[in-house]
Amino acid sequence: MSSDYFDALYQASDDPWRIEDNWYEQRKRALLTAMLPRRRFRNALEPGCGTGELTLALGPHCDHILAGDLAPAAVDIARRRWQQYQQRQPNFFAPGHQPHCHARFIDMTLPADWPAHLGASFDLIVISELAYYLDAAALQRLPALINGSLADDGVLLACHWRHDFPQRLHDTASIHAGFDNIPALHRMAHYQDEDFLLDMWCRQPASIAQQQGLA
């Protein structure tokens, strides 16, 4: 999809999909963050960050987040919302309440701008409502890009809408099935309802209870 399509949406509205105040979206973000297998991550990567609402939800769980989007207008909105949220909630990311999170927002076209130069430095990668917009060549490259960027203790979360829509280029189930082929990555959690599919893969196959010494 061209950036012009998304820029037009964001120029018409700062929240074209009502992501901030829509209960469907709020619930989805809550389910996604609840699926995180650890309380804290060092470096998170969120391509396709949109207006940054999910970035805000990930903030309390991360030391650093690199968030990007195809649409420069979305990147500007996400960066502004992050700054405004920190001003409204000065203690939310502060030491003593929540460890501080540093977020950086960049223009990111996939696969060209995937941060492969950073190596396997991300212990959390989130692919949310993104992959069905990629052309066939970009989608085919995506698992390899993820594999090259995911740390030895890394976690991949993928979440996608299941209903059809005109701009969809790929089926959600087939997208997630493609992530099953990433070497040394284990699908550890799965949630599906009529609207969306949410899956988690981990480099390390131990369950959360096993990590905590409970099982």
N, C-alpha and C positions, 0 to 999 in steps of 0.2 A: 504494500500500500504506500502511496505517495505521502510525503509529509504535508503536502498541500491539503489533502482531505482532512487530516487531523487538525492542522492549523486553523482551518475554517471552522471546525467545531469549537475549538477553544477560543477563537475570536468572538464567536457568537455567545459563549457562556464560559465562565470560569469552572463550571462543573457540568459538562454536557450530559453525563450519565447519572447525575444526582448521587454521586458516590459518597459525598460527605454525610448527608442526612437521610439516606434511603436505608430502611431497616434491613432489606435484603443484603445490601453491601456491608452494613455494620456487622450483621451476623456472620457473613462470609469472612470478614477480617478477623473476627473473634475466633472462628473455627480454625483459620489458618494459623494464627499465633498460638492457639491452644495445642496445635499439632507439633509445635517445635519440641524437639527431644531434649533440649538443654535450655537452661535459663538465660545463658549468655553466650554471645558469639563475638569473635574478634573482628572479622571483616565480612560484611554482607554485600552482595551484588544484586541489584534490582533493575534489570533492563525493562523498559516499558513501564516506567513509574507513573505515567499520567500526571495527575494533579498532586500526587504525593501523599494521599491519605493512607495507603498501606505503608509508606515509608515512615509516617508518624507512628503507626501501630508497631512497627518493627523497632523503632528507636530505643525503647526501654530494654530491649534484649541484645543490643549491639554496641560495640565500641566504635566502629566505623561503618558507614554505609556509602557505597558508590551507587547512585541512582541516575538513570538516564532515560531519555525518550527520543523518539524520532522527531517529534514536534517541538521546535524551540519554544513555542507558546506554552506548552505543557510544562517544560522545564522551568520556565520563568515563574509559572504559577506554583509549582511544587517548591521551588526555592523560597518564594515569598511566604507560602503557608508554613514552611518549617521555621522560618525566622519569626513569623507572627506568633506561632504556637509557643516558641521558647519565651517570647516576651510576655505572653499571657500566663504561662505556667513556668515561672523562672526556677522553681524548685524541682520540676518534674525530672529533668535530666541532671540535676545538681548532685555533687557528692553528699552523702548522708541520706539521700532519698532514693535516687537512682543514679548509677554511674553515668557520667556524661557520655553522650553519643555525638560523634562528629559525622555530619552528612555532607556529601559533595554531589552536586547535581550537574550533569553534563548532557550535551546533545549526543545522542547515540543511535546510529543507524546500524542495523545488523545485516550481515555479519561484519561489515567493514570496521566498525568502532568497538567491537568486543575487546575488552582490555586484556588480550592474550599476553601482552608484554609484561604484565604483572605476575605471570606464572601461577602456580597452584597456591594462591594466597588467600582464597575466599573459603571460609568454613561454613558459609551459608549463601546459597544462590536461590533466588525466588523468581520463577517464571510464571507470571500471573496475567491472564487475559491478553496474551501476546502472540503465542506461537501460531495461531490460526491466521494471522495477517501476513506471515512470511511467505515468500515464494518457495517453490519446491527446492531450489538449490540451497537457500538459506536454512530452511528447516532441516535438510539433510546434514548440513554442517553443524547445526546447533548441538547435538549430543557430544561431538568431538570437542567443541569449544568449551562446553561445560566440563567435560572430563579433564581438559588441560588446565582449567582454572580452579577446580575443586581440591581443597586441601585433603590430607590423609584422614582427617577427622571430619570431613565436610558433609553437609546436608543439602539436599536439593528438594525444594518445594515447588510443585506445579499446580496451578489452579486455573480452570478454564470453563467457560459457559458451554452448556450442552445443546442449547437450542440453535436452530439454523438462523442465519441472517445473511443479507446480500454480500457483505464484505468477507465472509468466511471463505478461506481457501483450503482448509484441512479439517477433518473430523477430530473432535477432541479426544476420543478414545484412542485413535491411531497416534496422535501426538504423544500421549502419555506412554503408550506401548513402545514408542521409539526410545524413550528414556530408560526403559528396562534393559536396553542393549548397551548401556554405558558400562565399560569394564569396571569390575570391583565396586559396583553400586548395587545396594540391596533395597528393594521396596519394603518399607517397614510399617507404613500406615496408609490407609485408603478410606476416603469418604466419598460417597456419591448420593446425590438426590436427583430429582427431576430437572434441576436447574444447572448444577455445576458438578465438576469432578475435581477432587482435591487429593493429591498423592504426595507422599514423602519417601525419599530414598536417602540412605546413609552409606558412607564408606564403611563404617564399622557396624556389623550386624547385631550387636548387643541391644536388647530392648532397654527401655528406660528403667524398668525395675531391675534388670541385670546390672545396668550402669550404677545404680544406687545400692547394689548389694542386697536387694530384697528378694531376688529370685536366683 
